[in-house]
């Protein structure tokens, strides 16, 4: 972070998990950078808590609501537009919704309603609604209204998550496969290529449309949730930066004003010298290994 800032990068927001030591560093050393929590981490932690509560027989209904409540957390963060109070208010509304109450008055006498369209009788019948005086509802409310979670939400209203970073990491594998070793220079140049490809696609790729202009989706079966989910179909991945790079190299090569003093052979990357394996102790002679292997029987 210090290095990035020293290089003149203006860091506005930093998204991390909820590690207390990082919170302390951000507060003390980078007071001018907004610290946000990665929503993916918080949502994952919350899902685990709901799942563990839902294991009890009396809380089976919590299990049935897990997916919806976690989705609601994403929705509340995504729609808060940086407004912490709006986020918390929308998040808490789930405690009414799960009881089939979609309009209510809060303790200050303010009127609220859910963001969804009014439910039809059929839609109402499909759901397992909770009873306000049930143990399951008490348990769910204590999770939703948990003081620490509500405090964490102060750092979630900007809707930051590391999804795009995960995408970059998987793209990086194409240039830097983990099973191959590269020299430092090779690592750096390959990393640059991955960054060029990532940046090109993050800017250009949009959700694809059908011939009639409708947004395209794919239906995918999700093993974890055991449900079919919709996934956006994006326009094809591109690598136009490669053509641009090749053109630039060729133009430079053909430019009579540029003198090439170094022989091409000197540009070859040095091969990294690596030990033949990762073992910290030497390999025993094979014959000794075989005889001790056979003596075990
Ligand atoms: Zn509702």
Boltz pocket constraint, residues with backbone or C-beta under 6 A from the ligand:
constraints:
  - pocket:
      binder: B
      contacts: [[A, 96], [A, 97], [A, 101], [A, 102], [A, 114], [A, 115], [A, 116]]
      max_distance: 6.0
